[in-house]
């Protein structure tokens, strides 16, 4: 059972990586430069910029924001559950 949770955690993390890349592409299309060398360090800044830009454009936060946050939360929770079950 722990393997299942760890597999879901890995898949969720990969989904988050795809979302992060799509956020960078969306910001680049809107004229906001994204530093790919410092991308991991500045991801939260880029994520908040994406949230602000989409909120100003449409009045709603863009779907990539929620997708990224949800996938990372699922990854963390499933990883914790998987490690706890493996330790038992």
N, C-alpha and C positions, 0 to 999 in steps of 0.2 A: 504494500500500500504506500510505503514511503517513496518508492520509485515513481509511482504515479504522480504524487504531489511534486516531486522534484522535476519530473518531465514537464508538468504544467508550468512550473516556475521558469524553466528554461525557455519554453515556447512563449510565455508572456514577456519575458525579457527581450526575446528576439522581436516580438511584436512592437515593443517599446522602441527598439533601435530603428525599426522601419518608420515608426511615427516620428522619431526625432529627425530622421533624414527628410521626411516629408515636410516637417516644420521648417527646416532649413531651406528647402526648395521654395516653400510658400513665402518665406521672408525675403528670399532673393528676388522672387518675382515682384515683390512690392517695393524693391529698391533698398532693402535693408541688408547691408553686407554681413555675411556670416564668416567668421574666422574658423576655418576647418581644422587648423592646428590646435586651437584652444577650445574646440567644440564641446568636449566633455566637461571642461571646467566651467564654461559659460552657458551650458545647456539651460539652466534655470532662468538665466537672463533672457535667452532667446525664447524660451517658452512663455515668459511673461510678456515679452514684446509681441509675440504671436497673439496672445490673449487680448492685449490692448488694441492691436491693429484690427483684428477681426471684430472686436466689440465696437470700435468706431465705424467700421465699414457697414456692418449689418445689424448692429444692435444686439447681437448675440455672440457668445464666445464660440470660436471655431471648433469643429468636431475633433480635430487632431489634438487639441488641448486635453479634452476629456479622455480620448483614447489613450494618450500617453500616460496620463495620471492613473487611469484605471489599470492599464497593463502593468505598470510598475508596482502598484499596490497589490495586485494579484500575485505578481512574481515574489514579492517579499513575504506575503502571508503564506503562500504555498511552500516556499523554501523553508520557512520556519516550521511549518507543520511537518514537512518531509524530514527535516533534521531531527525534530522531536520524536517522530515515529521510528526513525532509524536508530535512535539512541535507546529506545525501549526494548 
